Amino acid sequence: MNQPSPHIPLAPVPGRFAQARCLLPGHPERAAVESFIAGIYHERFGAQLSQFPRHLLAYHDVEGRLLAAVGLRYAGDGPLFLERYLDEPIEQALARAGRATARRERIAEVGNFATRTPGIARELIVQLAWLLRTGGMDVVAFVATRQLRNAFDRLNLAPVELAIAQAARVGEQRQHWGSYYDTQPRVMCGDLAQGIAFLRNRAAQPAPVDEPVHRCVGAEACA
């Protein structure tokens, strides 16, 4: 029986997010979040998404309106979706990119990145960096379209490119992605410690926390 989803701590920065929750399959709010993500991808790319990561994060404003959602996978739990674009495991690809000390259990993948506006996308990037770092992760990996790469540029963050996300790597699933691959998606990675250190030097600073934030993994942590 599902327990109420825990609220995810928000980074102490100004923004439109008032509440964040982590939802596992079977939660009564899960379908609405999946529909939100699918709707964003269909509107922008004509994609038809029907499969989602086990862990979905949903970010709402003070009025309870869903502003952003994203999926999480942890490399320590099994293969990452984006590893199909690589010729080697993610930790080996990171080593080639100069992250030789990255351990698989401390790598997180962000996917199904869906926001209502580019401005909200930038806020979500800050929130995810803070959440993952305080949750014990060292590296975040993701597939970025041109628009998402622009969001990182606006924040003056510089993730490292690992590979081109080629449509041929997803096989028959390609037909469900519409024009997504026309956006020249890239497999990227970012050092969370460096990213947080940089963001703390900005006017809106994610402050350090006294206690670690739980990972949104497993039924005991995420309903």
ChimeraX attribute file (.defattr): number of C-alpha atoms within 10 A of each C-alpha:
attribute: neighborCount
match mode: 1-to-1
recipient: residues
	/A:1	6
	/A:2	13
	/A:3	11
	/A:4	13
	/A:5	18
	/A:6	15
	/A:7	14
	/A:8	19
	/A:9	15
	/A:10	17
	/A:11	21
	/A:12	14
	/A:13	16
	/A:14	11
	/A:15	14
	/A:16	15
	/A:17	24
	/A:18	14
	/A:19	18
	/A:20	21
	/A:21	20
	/A:22	27
	/A:23	27
	/A:24	22
	/A:25	17
	/A:26	11
	/A:27	16
	/A:28	13
	/A:29	15
	/A:30	19
	/A:31	13
	/A:32	12
	/A:33	21
	/A:34	22
	/A:35	13
	/A:36	20
	/A:37	24
	/A:38	20
	/A:39	17
	/A:40	19
	/A:41	22
	/A:42	18
	/A:43	10
	/A:44	11
	/A:45	17
	/A:46	16
	/A:47	19
	/A:48	16
	/A:49	19
	/A:50	10
	/A:51	9
	/A:52	16
	/A:53	18
	/A:54	14
	/A:55	21
	/A:56	25
	/A:57	22
	/A:58	26
	/A:59	24
	/A:60	17
	/A:61	15
	/A:62	10
	/A:63	9
	/A:64	11
	/A:65	12
	/A:66	19
	/A:67	19
	/A:68	25
	/A:69	25
	/A:70	23
	/A:71	21
	/A:72	25
	/A:73	22
	/A:74	22
	/A:75	21
	/A:76	13
	/A:77	11
	/A:78	10
	/A:79	13
	/A:80	22
	/A:81	16
	/A:82	22
	/A:83	18
	/A:84	16
	/A:85	20
	/A:86	17
	/A:87	10
	/A:88	11
	/A:89	15
	/A:90	24
	/A:91	20
	/A:92	17
	/A:93	18
	/A:94	25
	/A:95	13
	/A:96	11
	/A:97	13
	/A:98	11
	/A:99	16
	/A:100	12
	/A:101	10
	/A:102	18
	/A:103	18
	/A:104	20
	/A:105	16
	/A:106	18
	/A:107	26
	/A:108	24
	/A:109	21
	/A:110	21
	/A:111	21
	/A:112	21
	/A:113	21
	/A:114	23
	/A:115	22
	/A:116	14
	/A:117	10
	/A:118	15
	/A:119	13
	/A:120	17
	/A:121	21
	/A:122	18
	/A:123	20
	/A:124	23
	/A:125	16
	/A:126	21
	/A:127	21
	/A:128	19
	/A:129	24
	/A:130	26
	/A:131	22
	/A:132	23
	/A:133	22
	/A:134	22
	/A:135	16
	/A:136	17
	/A:137	23
	/A:138	22
	/A:139	26
	/A:140	22
	/A:141	27
	/A:142	24
	/A:143	25
	/A:144	24
	/A:145	18
	/A:146	12
	/A:147	13
	/A:148	17
	/A:149	17
	/A:150	15
	/A:151	20
	/A:152	17
	/A:153	13
	/A:154	12
	/A:155	15
	/A:156	12
	/A:157	16
	/A:158	14
	/A:159	19
	/A:160	16
	/A:161	17
	/A:162	20
	/A:163	16
	/A:164	15
	/A:165	22
	/A:166	16
	/A:167	18
	/A:168	12
	/A:169	14
	/A:170	15
	/A:171	8
	/A:172	9
	/A:173	12
	/A:174	16
	/A:175	12
	/A:176	15
	/A:177	18
	/A:178	16
	/A:179	16
	/A:180	18
	/A:181	16
	/A:182	12
	/A:183	12
	/A:184	15
	/A:185	21
	/A:186	22
	/A:187	21
	/A:188	22
	/A:189	25
	/A:190	21
	/A:191	20
	/A:192	23
	/A:193	17
	/A:194	13
	/A:195	19
	/A:196	19
	/A:197	14
	/A:198	15
	/A:199	20
	/A:200	15
	/A:201	10
	/A:202	10
	/A:203	9
	/A:204	13
	/A:205	17
	/A:206	22
	/A:207	14
	/A:208	14
	/A:209	11
	/A:210	7
	/A:211	8
	/A:212	12
	/A:213	16
	/A:214	15
	/A:215	17
	/A:216	25
	/A:217	17
	/A:218	11
	/A:219	12
	/A:220	11
	/A:221	15
	/A:222	25
	/A:223	23
